Amino acid sequence: MTSVEPAVVDTAVLPAPVSPAGTLDARAVSAWFGPRKVLEQVSLTMPAGAVTALIGPSGCGKSTFLRILNRMHELIPGASLAGEVMLDGGDIYAPERRLTAARRDIGMVFQKPNPFPAMSIYDNVVAGLKLTGIRATRAEKDHLVEECLTKAGLWREVADRLRQPGGALSGGQQQRLCIARSLAVRPKVLLMDEPCSALDPTSTRRIEQTIRELVHEVTIVIVTHNMQQAQRVSDHCAFFLAEQGTPGAIVEHGPTGAMFATPLDQRTSDYVNGRFG
């Protein structure tokens, strides 16, 4: 298991309000859990300023691939990988690149909302600054909290109770708080692992609206099992499949409209039309 770096690293000044979205490029990525190979030679470019949806049945490696994109896979005991993950041409797995730097550039929102429950809404948003070693004045933090909660579509709902615990919010609000927390360190890429799967339709709609509003400033990669959601929010799709015990691989990828209307592979057509999966 790879050792975890200290929580506080060399400090940096809070970046400018808008970080340019980054292009993420996975090159021949394979992955193992112990001796079991779970991904086979996955190559995918996730363009800057666009939403890329990863679709496919359960167990085909989508979430594993997502974790590889921000260096979470290497922290799992017995896990290993091969290949490269490039962000704007730089290898995020390069020996000289700090884990915390990769996490700052490539944020993650999980399937289940995970705010720090006893920490206030305000402190939840700015928590990432300390973890990534970013310095900010109190005025900068105040502005950052309002900015990020606004971008996450939550400011109007919580502006008068910022000192209340984040764990007291509803599930949908907690997920938007997690999005705000991720945005606070100015990532170039935001990864989302089924962010709406545990939410009601109203909360899902708000999250989807937030995704579309954010994409002009941050690249988004989302895992979803909801084909309608993939069509609504994504610009590009990649269809993963693991057949008959083989490792997961990409069957087809391309613009979302084409993937759903005129897929090139019959397996893609069968999946997006609900005939399996």
N, C-alpha and C positions, 0 to 999 in steps of 0.2 A: 504494500500500500504506500503510495506516495505521501511523504510527510507534508503536513499543512504548514504554510508560512505563518509567521506572527501576524496577528490581526492588524496592527498598525505598521505601515511601511513608510518609506521616505515620503514626506508630505509634499503635496502639490496644491496649487491655488485652484479654487473653484473655477472650472472651465467657463467659457462664454455661454450665454443662454442657449444658443442653438449649435449643437455639434452636428457636423455634416454626417449624414447617414453613410454607412460603410458597405462595401461589397464583400460578401462572405463567399469563399470558394473552397469547397471540400474536394479533395483530389485523392481518388483511389483509397477511400477510407474503409478499413475492415476492423472488426471488433470481436473480442472474445470475452467470455466469462469463464475463467479457468481454461479447460481444453475445448469448451463449446464455442464454436464460431457463430456469431449472431448477425454479423453484417459482412457483406461480400463486395469489395471494390466499389463503394458508392462514391460517385462523382457528381457534384451539383453546384452550380453557381446561383447564389441568392442575391439578386441585383440590389444596388443601393436605392433607397427610397421606394421600395415596393414590398408587398406582402407575398410571401411564399408559403403555401399550405402544403404540409406533408400529410398525405392520406394513405389509407390502406388498412387491412384487418388488424385486429389485436395480435401482438406477438411477431410482427414483421420488422421490428427494429427502429421504428420511428422515434420513440422516446430515447432510446439508446443513442441514436444519431444526434438528437437534439442536445443530449448531455455532453456528447463529444465536442459540440460546437462551442461550449464555454468551459471545457476542461473539468467537468464534473465526473466523467466516466473513470478517469484515472484514480479517483479517490475511493473507488469501490474495491474491496479486497479481492484479489485474484483477477481483476479486470485488466485487459491490455488492448492495445490498438495499433494499427499501422496506417500509413498515409499522411496527408497533410491537410491542415485547415488554415487557409490564408484569409487575413482581414486586410483589405486594401494592399495586397501584395506582400504583407509580412506574416510569417508563420507564427501562429499563437502558441505553438509547442516548441519554439526555438529555445535552446537551453538558457539563453540570456534573458528571456522574457519572463517577468514575474507572473505568478498565478493571479495575484491581485490586480495586475494591470489588465490581464485578459478578462477578468470578471468585471472590471470597470467599463471596458469597451463593449462587452457582450453581456447584457443583463438577462435575467431569467424570471419568468412568472410561472408558478406551478399549477397543477390541476386543482389542488386544494389550497385555498387562501391560507397564507402563513404569516400574518402580521405578528409582531411580538405582542402577545395578548395583554400583558400588564403595562406595557409602554404606551404613552399617550399617542394620539394621532399625530401630533406635531413631531414627537421624537421618533416615531416610526418612519416618517418621511426622510428625516435627516440621518437616520442610523447608518446608511451606507457611506456617508462622508467619513466617519471615524474608521469604519472597517477598511476603507480604501485609502486612508491617509490624506484626505482632502481638507484643507483648512478653509474656514469661512467665518466671517464675523456674524454677530447676532442679527444685524440688519440683513445681511446676505441670506442667512438661514430663513428669516421671516419671509423674505421675498421668494425664496426657493420653495418653501412650503406652499405658499399661495399659488405660485406658478405651476408646480407639479400636480397639486390637487385639482387645479382648474383643467389642466390637460387630461387628467384622468376622469374628468366629469364628476368630481366629488366635492369641490370647494363649496358650492352653494348649500350642500346638505350638512356640512360639518364646520363651517367657518366660525360658528358661535360655540363650538365645543372641542376645540383643538387640544385641550388639556385632559380630555376624557380618554379612557383606555381604548386602544384600537380594537381590542377583542370584544368590545361591546357593540360594534357595528354589525349590521346584517351581513350575510354571506356575500352578496353582490357588492356591498360597500367595502368589505374587507378585501375583495379581489381588486377593486379599483385603488384601494390604499396600497396594495402591493405593487400595482403598476406605477403609482406615484413614487413609491420608494425606489423602484428601479430607475425611473427617469431622473431622480435627483442627482445621480453621479454623471449625467450627460452621456449615456451609452451611444455607441454608433449602431448597435444591433440590439433588438429585444426579442428574446426567445419566449414562446408561450406554449406550454404543454397542456392542451385541452383546457384552456382557462375558463370555459363556460359550462363544462360538463356537469358541475354540481349546482348550477344556478337556475333560477326560474326564468321564464321567457322575458320578463321585463328587464332583469339584470343582464341577461344575455344580449338583449338589444343595445343596452347602454355600453357594454364592453365592445361590441362590434362597432358601434359608432365611434368609440374612443380609438379603436384600431385604425379606422379610416382617417380620423383627424390627425393621428400621430405620424402617419406613414411619410409625410413630406419631410420629416426631420429625423426619423430613425427607421432603419431597415427592420422589418418584422418577419419572423419565421414562426409559424403556428402549426402545431399538431392538432388535428381535429378528425373525429369520426362522423361529424355531421356534414353530409355532402352539400346541403343547402347553405350552411355556414361557409364552407369553402368557396362556393360560388359567389356568395355575397361579399366576402371580405378580401379575397386574395386576387392577386394579379397573375401569379404563376402557381402551378401545382406540380408536385412530384408524387407518383404513385409507387408505394413500397409493397412488396409481396415476398413472403417466404413460403415456398411450395414443398410439400412432402418432406419436411424435416431439413430442408436446405436453409442456409443463412439468408437473412433478408437482403433484398437488392431492389434497385429502382427499375421498374418495368418501363416507365415512360415519364417524361416530364416536359412541360411547355406552358404556354399561356393558358390560363384557366378556361377561357371561353372555348378554345380548341380542344382541351382535354375532356371537356364535358360534351361538346357538340360533335366533334369529329376525331375521337381518339384513334391512334394508329394501331393499337394492340387490342385484340378482342377481350383480353383479360381486364384491361382498363375499362372498356365499355361495360362489361358485365358488372364490375364493381361499382362504378359511378351510377349505374342504373338499378342497383340494389339486388342483383341476381346472386350475389354471395357476399360474405363478410359480415 
